[in-house]
């Protein structure tokens, strides 16, 4: 079975891609790469089996749950708001 693409998921009514998912995923990718962490390392730290799950979050194909957000933030050494809403953290 082929891996779902952003386009195919947008066409699936039960699995809409939210623009916020894309923004959060892009922010997570930026923080992860800045810290020199691989997708596999982050996946293990937050409770996924493989880095492919992190890749899907970073591409905005699936949401970053609150539970995974907290684990990712702790592992990366940042506050959760930095991943979820970086514009709010910048305006402290």
Biopython code that builds the backbone (N, CA, C, O; Angstrom):
import numpy as np
from Bio.PDB.StructureBuilder import StructureBuilder

atoms = [
    (1, "UNK", "N", (0.845, -1.181, 0.000)),
    (1, "UNK", "CA", (0.000, 0.000, 0.000)),
    (1, "UNK", "C", (0.888, 1.241, 0.000)),
    (1, "UNK", "O", (1.809, 1.329, 0.813)),
    (2, "UNK", "N", (0.639, 2.195, -0.884)),
    (2, "UNK", "CA", (1.484, 3.385, -0.942)),
    (2, "UNK", "C", (1.291, 4.281, 0.274)),
    (2, "UNK", "O", (0.232, 4.291, 0.901)),
    (3, "UNK", "N", (2.341, 5.033, 0.591)),
    (3, "UNK", "CA", (2.273, 5.988, 1.692)),
    (3, "UNK", "C", (1.353, 7.134, 1.303)),
    (3, "UNK", "O", (1.465, 7.658, 0.195)),
    (4, "UNK", "N", (0.438, 7.540, 2.194)),
    (4, "UNK", "CA", (-0.444, 8.645, 1.873)),
    (4, "UNK", "C", (0.338, 9.941, 1.680)),
    (4, "UNK", "O", (1.324, 10.194, 2.372)),
    (5, "UNK", "N", (-0.104, 10.737, 0.754)),
    (5, "UNK", "CA", (0.511, 12.039, 0.522)),
    (5, "UNK", "C", (-0.392, 13.117, 1.080)),
    (5, "UNK", "O", (-1.556, 12.864, 1.394)),
    (6, "UNK", "N", (0.146, 14.326, 1.205)),
    (6, "UNK", "CA", (-0.643, 15.439, 1.699)),
    (6, "UNK", "C", (-1.880, 15.627, 0.815)),
    (6, "UNK", "O", (-2.974, 15.880, 1.319)),
    (7, "UNK", "N", (-1.701, 15.504, -0.495)),
    (7, "UNK", "CA", (-2.809, 15.688, -1.427)),
    (7, "UNK", "C", (-3.877, 14.622, -1.209)),
    (7, "UNK", "O", (-5.065, 14.941, -1.157)),
    (8, "UNK", "N", (-3.470, 13.361, -1.080)),
    (8, "UNK", "CA", (-4.461, 12.292, -0.906)),
    (8, "UNK", "C", (-5.170, 12.411, 0.433)),
    (8, "UNK", "O", (-6.356, 12.094, 0.527)),
    (9, "UNK", "N", (-4.476, 12.857, 1.466)),
    (9, "UNK", "CA", (-5.113, 13.012, 2.772)),
    (9, "UNK", "C", (-6.105, 14.162, 2.768)),
    (9, "UNK", "O", (-7.138, 14.086, 3.433)),
    (10, "UNK", "N", (-5.809, 15.229, 2.028)),
    (10, "UNK", "CA", (-6.739, 16.350, 1.946)),
    (10, "UNK", "C", (-8.030, 15.924, 1.265)),
    (10, "UNK", "O", (-9.086, 16.503, 1.520)),
    (11, "UNK", "N", (-7.956, 14.923, 0.407)),
    (11, "UNK", "CA", (-9.131, 14.455, -0.301)),
    (11, "UNK", "C", (-9.942, 13.468, 0.527)),
    (11, "UNK", "O", (-11.055, 13.112, 0.140)),
    (12, "UNK", "N", (-9.416, 13.028, 1.640)),
    (12, "UNK", "CA", (-10.108, 12.094, 2.508)),
    (12, "UNK", "C", (-10.898, 12.880, 3.546)),
    (12, "UNK", "O", (-10.299, 13.532, 4.401)),
    (13, "UNK", "N", (-12.232, 12.835, 3.494)),
    (13, "UNK", "CA", (-13.025, 13.675, 4.381)),
    (13, "UNK", "C", (-12.820, 13.391, 5.864)),
    (13, "UNK", "O", (-13.011, 14.290, 6.683)),
    (14, "UNK", "N", (-12.443, 12.189, 6.234)),
    (14, "UNK", "CA", (-12.264, 11.852, 7.643)),
    (14, "UNK", "C", (-10.888, 12.239, 8.182)),
    (14, "UNK", "O", (-10.608, 12.029, 9.362)),
    (15, "UNK", "N", (-10.032, 12.796, 7.338)),
    (15, "UNK", "CA", (-8.679, 13.114, 7.789)),
    (15, "UNK", "C", (-8.224, 14.429, 7.165)),
    (15, "UNK", "O", (-7.322, 14.440, 6.327)),
    (16, "UNK", "N", (-8.844, 15.537, 7.569)),
    (16, "UNK", "CA", (-8.451, 16.817, 6.971)),
    (16, "UNK", "C", (-7.073, 17.250, 7.461)),
    (16, "UNK", "O", (-6.694, 16.986, 8.601)),
    (17, "UNK", "N", (-6.342, 17.910, 6.594)),
    (17, "UNK", "CA", (-5.047, 18.462, 6.975)),
    (17, "UNK", "C", (-5.284, 19.900, 7.391)),
    (17, "UNK", "O", (-5.814, 20.700, 6.620)),
    (18, "UNK", "N", (-4.902, 20.216, 8.575)),
    (18, "UNK", "CA", (-5.113, 21.536, 9.137)),
    (18, "UNK", "C", (-3.862, 22.378, 8.912)),
    (18, "UNK", "O", (-2.745, 21.887, 9.080)),
    (19, "UNK", "N", (-4.039, 23.636, 8.534)),
    (19, "UNK", "CA", (-2.882, 24.505, 8.323)),
    (19, "UNK", "C", (-2.067, 24.646, 9.600)),
    (19, "UNK", "O", (-0.846, 24.800, 9.554)),
    (20, "UNK", "N", (-2.742, 24.594, 10.731)),
    (20, "UNK", "CA", (-2.015, 24.677, 12.000)),
    (20, "UNK", "C", (-1.092, 23.476, 12.155)),
    (20, "UNK", "O", (0.004, 23.612, 12.700)),
    (21, "UNK", "N", (-1.511, 22.301, 11.688)),
    (21, "UNK", "CA", (-0.655, 21.116, 11.751)),
    (21, "UNK", "C", (0.622, 21.361, 10.965)),
    (21, "UNK", "O", (1.713, 20.982, 11.393)),
    (22, "UNK", "N", (0.473, 21.999, 9.810)),
    (22, "UNK", "CA", (1.647, 22.272, 8.974)),
    (22, "UNK", "C", (2.593, 23.248, 9.665)),
    (22, "UNK", "O", (3.809, 23.060, 9.636)),
    (23, "UNK", "N", (2.050, 24.275, 10.279)),
    (23, "UNK", "CA", (2.880, 25.273, 10.964)),
    (23, "UNK", "C", (3.587, 24.653, 12.164)),
    (23, "UNK", "O", (4.784, 24.861, 12.362)),
    (24, "UNK", "N", (2.851, 23.899, 12.957)),
    (24, "UNK", "CA", (3.436, 23.240, 14.129)),
    (24, "UNK", "C", (4.506, 22.247, 13.679)),
    (24, "UNK", "O", (5.578, 22.170, 14.279)),
    (25, "UNK", "N", (4.217, 21.496, 12.633)),
    (25, "UNK", "CA", (5.194, 20.525, 12.116)),
    (25, "UNK", "C", (6.460, 21.189, 11.630)),
    (25, "UNK", "O", (7.560, 20.697, 11.886)),
    (26, "UNK", "N", (6.317, 22.308, 10.926)),
    (26, "UNK", "CA", (7.488, 23.029, 10.423)),
    (26, "UNK", "C", (8.317, 23.578, 11.587)),
    (26, "UNK", "O", (9.547, 23.564, 11.548)),
    (27, "UNK", "N", (7.633, 24.057, 12.612)),
    (27, "UNK", "CA", (8.341, 24.566, 13.791)),
    (27, "UNK", "C", (9.071, 23.441, 14.503)),
    (27, "UNK", "O", (10.220, 23.601, 14.915)),
    (28, "UNK", "N", (8.403, 22.306, 14.648)),
    (28, "UNK", "CA", (9.040, 21.150, 15.284)),
    (28, "UNK", "C", (10.282, 20.735, 14.502)),
    (28, "UNK", "O", (11.326, 20.466, 15.096)),
    (29, "UNK", "N", (10.177, 20.682, 13.169)),
    (29, "UNK", "CA", (11.327, 20.304, 12.330)),
    (29, "UNK", "C", (12.486, 21.273, 12.537)),
    (29, "UNK", "O", (13.632, 20.848, 12.679)),
    (30, "UNK", "N", (12.195, 22.566, 12.555)),
    (30, "UNK", "CA", (13.236, 23.576, 12.732)),
    (30, "UNK", "C", (13.942, 23.405, 14.074)),
    (30, "UNK", "O", (15.171, 23.430, 14.137)),
    (31, "UNK", "N", (13.184, 23.236, 15.128)),
    (31, "UNK", "CA", (13.775, 23.062, 16.461)),
    (31, "UNK", "C", (14.569, 21.760, 16.527)),
    (31, "UNK", "O", (15.676, 21.728, 17.065)),
    (32, "UNK", "N", (14.002, 20.695, 15.982)),
    (32, "UNK", "CA", (14.678, 19.390, 16.012)),
    (32, "UNK", "C", (16.018, 19.451, 15.281)),
    (32, "UNK", "O", (17.035, 18.992, 15.801)),
    (33, "UNK", "N", (16.016, 20.015, 14.082)),
    (33, "UNK", "CA", (17.261, 20.064, 13.303)),
    (33, "UNK", "C", (18.272, 21.029, 13.922)),
    (33, "UNK", "O", (19.478, 20.787, 13.864)),
    (34, "UNK", "N", (17.791, 22.107, 14.505)),
    (34, "UNK", "CA", (18.686, 23.053, 15.188)),
    (34, "UNK", "C", (19.412, 22.370, 16.346)),
    (34, "UNK", "O", (20.568, 22.679, 16.632)),
    (35, "UNK", "N", (18.731, 21.451, 17.002)),
    (35, "UNK", "CA", (19.321, 20.722, 18.124)),
    (35, "UNK", "C", (20.101, 19.490, 17.673)),
    (35, "UNK", "O", (20.654, 18.770, 18.504)),
    (36, "UNK", "N", (20.150, 19.243, 16.371)),
    (36, "UNK", "CA", (20.910, 18.101, 15.853)),
    (36, "UNK", "C", (20.298, 16.752, 16.186)),
    (36, "UNK", "O", (21.011, 15.759, 16.336)),
    (37, "UNK", "N", (18.981, 16.718, 16.302)),
    (37, "UNK", "CA", (18.264, 15.499, 16.654)),
    (37, "UNK", "C", (17.647, 14.904, 15.387)),
    (37, "UNK", "O", (17.068, 15.626, 14.575)),
    (38, "UNK", "N", (17.771, 13.599, 15.225)),
    (38, "UNK", "CA", (17.163, 12.939, 14.067)),
    (38, "UNK", "C", (15.692, 12.651, 14.345)),
    (38, "UNK", "O", (15.244, 12.688, 15.491)),
    (39, "UNK", "N", (14.953, 12.366, 13.285)),
    (39, "UNK", "CA", (13.548, 11.999, 13.448)),
    (39, "UNK", "C", (13.425, 10.722, 14.274)),
    (39, "UNK", "O", (12.523, 10.604, 15.103)),
    (40, "UNK", "N", (14.314, 9.779, 14.056)),
    (40, "UNK", "CA", (14.276, 8.533, 14.829)),
    (40, "UNK", "C", (14.529, 8.783, 16.312)),
    (40, "UNK", "O", (13.864, 8.191, 17.162)),
    (41, "UNK", "N", (15.478, 9.650, 16.628)),
    (41, "UNK", "CA", (15.767, 9.963, 18.032)),
    (41, "UNK", "C", (14.563, 10.619, 18.709)),
    (41, "UNK", "O", (14.198, 10.264, 19.829)),
    (42, "UNK", "N", (13.953, 11.578, 18.015)),
    (42, "UNK", "CA", (12.783, 12.240, 18.589)),
    (42, "UNK", "C", (11.626, 11.259, 18.716)),
    (42, "UNK", "O", (10.904, 11.271, 19.713)),
    (43, "UNK", "N", (11.449, 10.417, 17.714)),
    (43, "UNK", "CA", (10.370, 9.428, 17.759)),
    (43, "UNK", "C", (10.505, 8.542, 18.991)),
    (43, "UNK", "O", (9.528, 8.314, 19.704)),
    (44, "UNK", "N", (11.688, 8.051, 19.240)),
    (44, "UNK", "CA", (11.925, 7.196, 20.406)),
    (44, "UNK", "C", (11.639, 7.955, 21.697)),
    (44, "UNK", "O", (11.030, 7.409, 22.617)),
    (45, "UNK", "N", (12.073, 9.202, 21.770)),
    (45, "UNK", "CA", (11.903, 10.007, 22.980)),
    (45, "UNK", "C", (10.435, 10.289, 23.303)),
    (45, "UNK", "O", (10.066, 10.410, 24.471)),
    (46, "UNK", "N", (9.607, 10.392, 22.277)),
    (46, "UNK", "CA", (8.209, 10.745, 22.541)),
    (46, "UNK", "C", (7.254, 9.556, 22.451)),
    (46, "UNK", "O", (6.043, 9.711, 22.608)),
    (47, "UNK", "N", (7.806, 8.372, 22.199)),
    (47, "UNK", "CA", (6.990, 7.168, 22.268)),
    (47, "UNK", "C", (6.524, 6.580, 20.961)),
    (47, "UNK", "O", (5.616, 5.749, 20.947)),
    (48, "UNK", "N", (7.127, 6.995, 19.852)),
    (48, "UNK", "CA", (6.829, 6.361, 18.571)),
    (48, "UNK", "C", (7.868, 5.285, 18.304)),
    (48, "UNK", "O", (8.956, 5.305, 18.879)),
    (49, "UNK", "N", (7.529, 4.348, 17.433)),
    (49, "UNK", "CA", (8.449, 3.264, 17.096)),
    (49, "UNK", "C", (9.466, 3.723, 16.053)),
    (49, "UNK", "O", (10.641, 3.365, 16.129)),
    (50, "UNK", "N", (9.009, 4.521, 15.072)),
    (50, "UNK", "CA", (9.891, 4.937, 13.973)),
    (50, "UNK", "C", (9.787, 6.435, 13.734)),
    (50, "UNK", "O", (8.820, 7.086, 14.129)),
    (51, "UNK", "N", (10.810, 6.960, 13.078)),
    (51, "UNK", "CA", (10.848, 8.368, 12.728)),
    (51, "UNK", "C", (9.807, 8.765, 11.706)),
    (51, "UNK", "O", (9.542, 9.955, 11.535)),
    (52, "UNK", "N", (9.210, 7.804, 11.020)),
    (52, "UNK", "CA", (8.188, 8.115, 10.019)),
    (52, "UNK", "C", (7.004, 8.849, 10.647)),
    (52, "UNK", "O", (6.383, 9.689, 9.997)),
    (53, "UNK", "N", (6.691, 8.544, 11.890)),
    (53, "UNK", "CA", (5.598, 9.241, 12.571)),
    (53, "UNK", "C", (5.948, 10.701, 12.795)),
    (53, "UNK", "O", (5.093, 11.574, 12.649)),
    (54, "UNK", "N", (7.187, 10.971, 13.144)),
    (54, "UNK", "CA", (7.645, 12.356, 13.309)),
    (54, "UNK", "C", (7.617, 13.054, 11.952)),
    (54, "UNK", "O", (7.231, 14.219, 11.860)),
    (55, "UNK", "N", (8.020, 12.353, 10.910)),
    (55, "UNK", "CA", (7.990, 12.932, 9.562)),
    (55, "UNK", "C", (6.577, 13.347, 9.184)),
    (55, "UNK", "O", (6.384, 14.415, 8.603)),
    (56, "UNK", "N", (5.585, 12.521, 9.502)),
    (56, "UNK", "CA", (4.198, 12.856, 9.189)),
    (56, "UNK", "C", (3.740, 14.096, 9.958)),
    (56, "UNK", "O", (3.009, 14.925, 9.417)),
    (57, "UNK", "N", (4.162, 14.223, 11.198)),
    (57, "UNK", "CA", (3.822, 15.417, 11.979)),
    (57, "UNK", "C", (4.499, 16.638, 11.369)),
    (57, "UNK", "O", (3.869, 17.683, 11.205)),
    (58, "UNK", "N", (5.774, 16.510, 11.033)),
    (58, "UNK", "CA", (6.514, 17.642, 10.468)),
    (58, "UNK", "C", (5.958, 18.095, 9.126)),
    (58, "UNK", "O", (6.080, 19.267, 8.772)),
    (59, "UNK", "N", (5.351, 17.187, 8.378)),
    (59, "UNK", "CA", (4.750, 17.531, 7.085)),
    (59, "UNK", "C", (3.314, 18.028, 7.223)),
    (59, "UNK", "O", (2.694, 18.421, 6.235)),
    (60, "UNK", "N", (2.786, 18.012, 8.444)),
    (60, "UNK", "CA", (1.419, 18.455, 8.654)),
    (60, "UNK", "C", (0.382, 17.417, 8.286)),
    (60, "UNK", "O", (-0.791, 17.745, 8.108)),
    (61, "UNK", "N", (0.803, 16.159, 8.168)),
    (61, "UNK", "CA", (-0.116, 15.089, 7.796)),
    (61, "UNK", "C", (-0.870, 14.517, 8.983)),
    (61, "UNK", "O", (-1.917, 13.892, 8.813)),
    (62, "UNK", "N", (-0.348, 14.725, 10.183)),
    (62, "UNK", "CA", (-1.045, 14.293, 11.384)),
    (62, "UNK", "C", (-0.727, 15.279, 12.496)),
    (62, "UNK", "O", (0.323, 15.922, 12.474)),
    (63, "UNK", "N", (-1.611, 15.404, 13.457)),
    (63, "UNK", "CA", (-1.416, 16.402, 14.512)),
    (63, "UNK", "C", (-0.387, 15.962, 15.548)),
    (63, "UNK", "O", (-0.136, 14.774, 15.746)),
    (64, "UNK", "N", (0.188, 16.949, 16.191)),
    (64, "UNK", "CA", (1.061, 16.704, 17.342)),
    (64, "UNK", "C", (0.164, 16.781, 18.569)),
    (64, "UNK", "O", (-0.261, 17.867, 18.964)),
    (65, "UNK", "N", (-0.122, 15.641, 19.169)),
    (65, "UNK", "CA", (-1.018, 15.615, 20.332)),
    (65, "UNK", "C", (-0.373, 16.344, 21.505)),
    (65, "UNK", "O", (0.840, 16.550, 21.537)),
    (66, "UNK", "N", (-1.199, 16.727, 22.456)),
    (66, "UNK", "CA", (-0.667, 17.417, 23.639)),
    (66, "UNK", "C", (0.347, 16.549, 24.377)),
    (66, "UNK", "O", (1.373, 17.045, 24.842)),
    (67, "UNK", "N", (0.059, 15.258, 24.482)),
    (67, "UNK", "CA", (0.975, 14.334, 25.165)),
    (67, "UNK", "C", (2.336, 14.298, 24.462)),
    (67, "UNK", "O", (3.379, 14.397, 25.109)),
    (68, "UNK", "N", (2.315, 14.156, 23.139)),
    (68, "UNK", "CA", (3.568, 14.107, 22.374)),
    (68, "UNK", "C", (4.258, 15.466, 22.380)),
    (68, "UNK", "O", (5.487, 15.536, 22.401)),
    (69, "UNK", "N", (3.480, 16.543, 22.363)),
    (69, "UNK", "CA", (4.049, 17.890, 22.434)),
    (69, "UNK", "C", (4.859, 18.063, 23.709)),
    (69, "UNK", "O", (5.988, 18.552, 23.669)),
    (70, "UNK", "N", (4.291, 17.666, 24.834)),
    (70, "UNK", "CA", (4.995, 17.812, 26.111)),
    (70, "UNK", "C", (6.287, 16.996, 26.143)),
    (70, "UNK", "O", (7.316, 17.466, 26.627)),
    (71, "UNK", "N", (6.224, 15.784, 25.629)),
    (71, "UNK", "CA", (7.420, 14.930, 25.595)),
    (71, "UNK", "C", (8.476, 15.503, 24.647)),
    (71, "UNK", "O", (9.665, 15.492, 24.964)),
    (72, "UNK", "N", (8.047, 16.000, 23.491)),
    (72, "UNK", "CA", (8.989, 16.574, 22.523)),
    (72, "UNK", "C", (9.649, 17.817, 23.096)),
    (72, "UNK", "O", (10.861, 17.992, 22.972)),
    (73, "UNK", "N", (8.860, 18.678, 23.723)),
    (73, "UNK", "CA", (9.401, 19.912, 24.300)),
    (73, "UNK", "C", (10.428, 19.589, 25.390)),
    (73, "UNK", "O", (11.493, 20.204, 25.455)),
    (74, "UNK", "N", (10.098, 18.634, 26.228)),
    (74, "UNK", "CA", (11.038, 18.250, 27.291)),
    (74, "UNK", "C", (12.328, 17.695, 26.693)),
    (74, "UNK", "O", (13.422, 18.069, 27.116)),
    (75, "UNK", "N", (12.202, 16.809, 25.717)),
    (75, "UNK", "CA", (13.373, 16.206, 25.094)),
    (75, "UNK", "C", (14.242, 17.253, 24.398)),
    (75, "UNK", "O", (15.470, 17.187, 24.457)),
    (76, "UNK", "N", (13.598, 18.218, 23.738)),
    (76, "UNK", "CA", (14.339, 19.254, 23.000)),
    (76, "UNK", "C", (14.768, 20.419, 23.884)),
    (76, "UNK", "O", (15.507, 21.297, 23.439)),
    (77, "UNK", "N", (14.312, 20.433, 25.130)),
    (77, "UNK", "CA", (14.724, 21.475, 26.069)),
    (77, "UNK", "C", (14.097, 22.834, 25.790)),
    (77, "UNK", "O", (14.723, 23.873, 26.001)),
    (78, "UNK", "N", (12.849, 22.817, 25.313)),
    (78, "UNK", "CA", (12.135, 24.070, 25.057)),
    (78, "UNK", "C", (10.773, 24.011, 25.740)),
    (78, "UNK", "O", (10.303, 22.939, 26.120)),
    (79, "UNK", "N", (10.153, 25.165, 25.890)),
    (79, "UNK", "CA", (8.797, 25.201, 26.432)),
    (79, "UNK", "C", (7.827, 24.746, 25.343)),
    (79, "UNK", "O", (8.056, 25.030, 24.168)),
    (80, "UNK", "N", (6.761, 24.055, 25.702)),
    (80, "UNK", "CA", (5.806, 23.575, 24.696)),
    (80, "UNK", "C", (5.263, 24.688, 23.801)),
    (80, "UNK", "O", (5.014, 24.458, 22.618)),
    (81, "UNK", "N", (5.080, 25.872, 24.339)),
    (81, "UNK", "CA", (4.542, 26.974, 23.544)),
    (81, "UNK", "C", (5.477, 27.358, 22.396)),
    (81, "UNK", "O", (5.028, 27.879, 21.376)),
    (82, "UNK", "N", (6.758, 27.105, 22.559)),
    (82, "UNK", "CA", (7.729, 27.408, 21.498)),
    (82, "UNK", "C", (7.437, 26.552, 20.258)),
    (82, "UNK", "O", (7.666, 26.991, 19.131)),
    (83, "UNK", "N", (6.940, 25.351, 20.464)),
    (83, "UNK", "CA", (6.593, 24.474, 19.347)),
    (83, "UNK", "C", (5.189, 24.795, 18.832)),
    (83, "UNK", "O", (4.978, 24.915, 17.625)),
    (84, "UNK", "N", (4.248, 24.932, 19.735)),
    (84, "UNK", "CA", (2.850, 25.097, 19.336)),
    (84, "UNK", "C", (2.539, 26.498, 18.838)),
    (84, "UNK", "O", (1.854, 26.659, 17.828)),
    (85, "UNK", "N", (3.040, 27.522, 19.542)),
    (85, "UNK", "CA", (2.723, 28.909, 19.188)),
    (85, "UNK", "C", (3.948, 29.798, 19.377)),
    (85, "UNK", "O", (3.963, 30.617, 20.296)),
    (86, "UNK", "N", (4.962, 29.666, 18.550)),
    (86, "UNK", "CA", (6.212, 30.422, 18.746)),
    (86, "UNK", "C", (6.010, 31.939, 18.724)),
    (86, "UNK", "O", (6.782, 32.672, 19.342)),
    (87, "UNK", "N", (4.993, 32.409, 18.025)),
    (87, "UNK", "CA", (4.750, 33.853, 17.984)),
    (87, "UNK", "C", (4.365, 34.407, 19.344)),
    (87, "UNK", "O", (4.639, 35.570, 19.638)),
    (88, "UNK", "N", (3.732, 33.591, 20.178)),
    (88, "UNK", "CA", (3.378, 34.038, 21.539)),
    (88, "UNK", "C", (4.612, 34.081, 22.431)),
    (88, "UNK", "O", (4.740, 34.977, 23.266)),
    (89, "UNK", "N", (5.508, 33.139, 22.267)),
    (89, "UNK", "CA", (6.734, 33.098, 23.070)),
    (89, "UNK", "C", (7.620, 34.288, 22.721)),
    (89, "UNK", "O", (8.255, 34.862, 23.606)),
    (90, "UNK", "N", (7.672, 34.667, 21.455)),
    (90, "UNK", "CA", (8.531, 35.771, 21.014)),
    (90, "UNK", "C", (8.067, 37.097, 21.587)),
    (90, "UNK", "O", (8.878, 37.999, 21.794)),
    (91, "UNK", "N", (6.765, 37.230, 21.847)),
    (91, "UNK", "CA", (6.240, 38.503, 22.328)),
    (91, "UNK", "C", (6.097, 38.586, 23.838)),
    (91, "UNK", "O", (5.252, 39.334, 24.331)),
    (92, "UNK", "N", (6.891, 37.845, 24.577)),
    (92, "UNK", "CA", (6.807, 37.832, 26.043)),
    (92, "UNK", "C", (6.807, 39.209, 26.629)),
    (92, "UNK", "O", (6.741, 39.362, 27.849)),
]
sb = StructureBuilder()
sb.init_structure("model")
sb.init_model(0)
sb.init_chain("A")
sb.init_seg("    ")
for serial, (resi, resn, name, xyz) in enumerate(atoms, 1):
    if name == "N":
        sb.init_residue(resn, " ", resi, " ")
    sb.init_atom(name, np.array(xyz, "f"), 0.0, 1.0, " ", f" {name:<3s}", serial, name[0])
structure = sb.get_structure()
